[in-house]
Amino acid sequence: MTPGTLSYSTRLDSEKLGENFTDLTIVPKAPIVISGPSGTGKSTLLKRLFAAHPNTFGFSVSHTTRLPRTGEKDGIEYNFVTKEAFESLIAENAFIERAKFSGNHYGTSIAAVKDVANKGLVCILDIEMEGVKQVKKTDLGAKFIFLKPPSMAALKARLEGRGTETTDSLLNRLMQAEKELEYAEQPGAHDKIIVNDDLETAFKELDEYIISLL
Ligand SMILES: Nc1ncnc2c1ncn2[C@@H]1O[C@H](COP(=O)(O)OP(=O)(O)OP(=O)(O)O)[C@@H](O)[C@H]1O
């Protein structure tokens, strides 16, 4: 079955049976975790994946203490919260994973993951290395995909090209990238490693792998 066929028939079923319906025969029980250095292209590829398969996947909306970038909306890209609010959620054990990165807290709440499943969608978790390690400790049975940049030079160029980083945050992200790449080298760290060099090729590989899980 081609990905196109799958997407089309899923959309038809949804239209016939209700907005939130997804054919349970093609929905895995486990979330799919995608990680990789900041700037490697996770958001870019996931946007395409969601567009190619409407009514199939959902993001859990993470919490963060970092400030919204231009155009980002609360509750859409992230739940933007204060440090105090984030700490209260930690105390309530609300998170399945959380990490501090570039001076800011990020976290995925259990409620946010459940919200996705409650809509009949497969939860895609876009998280960083410490989060991956923490999800591995749970019994969610997640599948782990690592998105790798073709080189550190390409990663730096992408972060610079995105225009979102200061000199400091760029350096922090590149240092963190080295750690992520080192972790990804460990056998069994991820179920699938995809190099995002040519965007079309990387998308095809990601799409085919994910469809093979459904
Ligand atoms: N294959 C590619 N070739 C060239 N540029 C790319 C490629 N994939 C993504 N980019 C560009 O690289 C930049 C970073 O991509 P993106 O924001 O998707 O990364 P990310 O992994 O989601 O980062 P973060 O973890 O910081 O959110 C963007 O400007 C994007 O357009």
The ligand as a MOL file (V3000), in Angstrom:
LIG
                    3D

  0  0  0     0  0            999 V3000
M  V30 BEGIN CTAB
M  V30 COUNTS 31 33 0 0 0
M  V30 BEGIN ATOM
M  V30 1 N 17.0630 19.2420 4.3090 0
M  V30 2 C 17.2150 20.5520 4.5510 0
M  V30 3 N 18.0530 21.2860 3.8120 0
M  V30 4 C 18.2220 22.6050 4.0600 0
M  V30 5 N 17.5940 23.3050 5.0360 0
M  V30 6 C 16.7480 22.6250 5.8180 0
M  V30 7 C 16.5030 21.2230 5.6300 0
M  V30 8 N 15.6060 20.8280 6.5630 0
M  V30 9 C 15.3000 21.9260 7.2910 0
M  V30 10 N 15.9780 23.0030 6.8460 0
M  V30 11 C 15.9520 24.3780 7.3950 0
M  V30 12 O 16.7150 24.3410 8.6070 0
M  V30 13 C 16.1450 25.2250 9.5980 0
M  V30 14 C 15.8750 24.4520 10.8570 0
M  V30 15 O 14.7880 23.5480 10.6340 0
M  V30 16 P 13.6830 23.2890 11.7520 0
M  V30 17 O 13.2540 24.5730 12.3770 0
M  V30 18 O 12.6570 22.4080 11.1140 0
M  V30 19 O 14.5570 22.4520 12.8080 0
M  V30 20 P 14.1490 21.7470 14.1800 0
M  V30 21 O 14.9130 20.4880 14.2300 0
M  V30 22 O 12.6660 21.6520 14.2550 0
M  V30 23 O 14.6990 22.7880 15.2390 0
M  V30 24 P 14.2730 23.0470 16.8020 0
M  V30 25 O 14.5450 21.7530 17.5170 0
M  V30 26 O 15.1670 24.1650 17.2270 0
M  V30 27 O 12.8130 23.4380 16.7810 0
M  V30 28 C 14.8880 25.8420 8.9650 0
M  V30 29 O 15.1940 27.1350 8.5050 0
M  V30 30 C 14.5660 24.8790 7.7980 0
M  V30 31 O 13.9070 25.5470 6.7510 0
M  V30 END ATOM
M  V30 BEGIN BOND
M  V30 1 1 1 2
M  V30 2 1 2 3
M  V30 3 2 2 7
M  V30 4 2 3 4
M  V30 5 1 4 5
M  V30 6 2 5 6
M  V30 7 1 6 7
M  V30 8 1 6 10
M  V30 9 1 7 8
M  V30 10 2 8 9
M  V30 11 1 9 10
M  V30 12 1 10 11
M  V30 13 1 11 12
M  V30 14 1 11 30
M  V30 15 1 12 13
M  V30 16 1 13 14
M  V30 17 1 13 28
M  V30 18 1 14 15
M  V30 19 1 15 16
M  V30 20 2 16 17
M  V30 21 1 16 18
M  V30 22 1 16 19
M  V30 23 1 19 20
M  V30 24 2 20 21
M  V30 25 1 20 22
M  V30 26 1 20 23
M  V30 27 1 23 24
M  V30 28 2 24 25
M  V30 29 1 24 26
M  V30 30 1 24 27
M  V30 31 1 28 29
M  V30 32 1 28 30
M  V30 33 1 30 31
M  V30 END BOND
M  V30 END CTAB
M  END
